[in-house]
Amino acid sequence: MRYHFQGFAFLACLLAIGVAAHADSLLTDLTLVDVETGTLTEGQSVLIREGIVAGIGTDMTPTDGSDVIEGADGYLVPGLWDSHVHIFSGATEPDTALPRYLLHGVAGIGDMGAPWPIEAQQELQARIEAGEIVGSSLVLSGAWVDGSPGSWPGMFLADTPDKARAVVDRIASEGWAAVKSYSMPDEPTCLALADAANAEGLALVGHIPERVALCTAIDAGTDGMEHFGRVTMACATAGVAMIADLRDTMAAGADLPSIFEIMAGQDRIILDTWDEALCAEILARIAVAGMHVSPTLVVADFYTGNWPAPDAPRMRMIPAEVREARGRPDFRLEAMTDEERALAEDSIALYRLTFLKAHRAGVPIRTSSDASFANRYLFHGFSLLDELDLYVEIGLTLREALCTATVAPPRFFDLRDHDGTIAPGRRADLALLDANPLESLATLRRPRAVIAGGIIPDRATLDALEATLLSEGE
Ligand SMILES: [Zn+2]
């Protein structure tokens, strides 16, 4: 299989913008939204030079040859980030993913693992950085390390501490942004991964392996945790015993069906033994350690039947073969009894309660959707906004939710030119909105314009792009 970015329709559509990459632009008559403080500053102009915010003020004058774009009282916010996606799971998936992120004002994405070789991922990343392709900044954090034989094709494999160290050496030399642990490494291997990643100065993110307790992973120096189930599990008094049970069963050489049976029973035990006081203790521990959590709560929509209609725009905007696969009956859902369905709903409610407590306890949260062709009903761009809406539904304020998507991700990734603020020296990855997002996040779904490294597709261009994407799916 050849992995490459095609993007013909996307590029043709963007050529129609008529704005050269990195031309100077002056955006006038804007209200700047400071997502961290909730402060609105009216009547501002923003000068963008070579893709960077060069100045902000009330009396900015355009430089020679710069474009002046009337903000007309629009609201300017930092671009959004989705910290957990897989844009390289299909051979042409970036062609689909990048335009959809652009439509939603997504400035950056953290890729969390896929079969594309690192060289091909880096090539796309460099072309975006150079302004050759209009797209979200890419953080390549998908160097996933699993136990043999590996849960997905193309993973790094490590079953011993020595292997873990060798794998981290390779990950560092290949230029990945992080080491991602997956579900199957045992505890000694997991600890060696953490040590080696730390020695290389690489962040350790990922799944907490099934046989490792959450607190062990925190103490080992895990920087970021993907998904939320293990937090809820750690809040159950039976949590540690459940992990020991799984570890002993696997050590005794149990077959996969017996292992899956144990894992399938865990939700019931968590519901029965979830404990408020233990939860407060665990959440305080995560907060003190500063371990970030990428919750991917929107994944639960699949189990609750919160699916888009077959003719919804998000379904029409994916390639026919992906849409066809998504329309097929799913054996996991078909096999579920009413009792299991009720259990899934109770578990989701407990996740959400624990999530709200985590936020209130100061656990750093980065918005993440797990969007990928490989994940049914999760959609590049769309699912990020669904995830944000979910945070608000659960109890975060609109400002707090926005912070998880604008401020937390670039700071976690330690990116010099992005930090979730609109300030001179920062990359001009912004979204111009019709309304104040601190009053309703709905305005994020249809930006008036998107500023992607200095290139500024306005609403008419975004509409043309959307129409092209819809017609491609027909
Ligand atoms: Zn994922």
Boltz pocket constraint, residues with backbone or C-beta under 6 A from the ligand:
constraints:
  - pocket:
      binder: B
      contacts: [[A, 84], [A, 85], [A, 86], [A, 112], [A, 370]]
      max_distance: 6.0
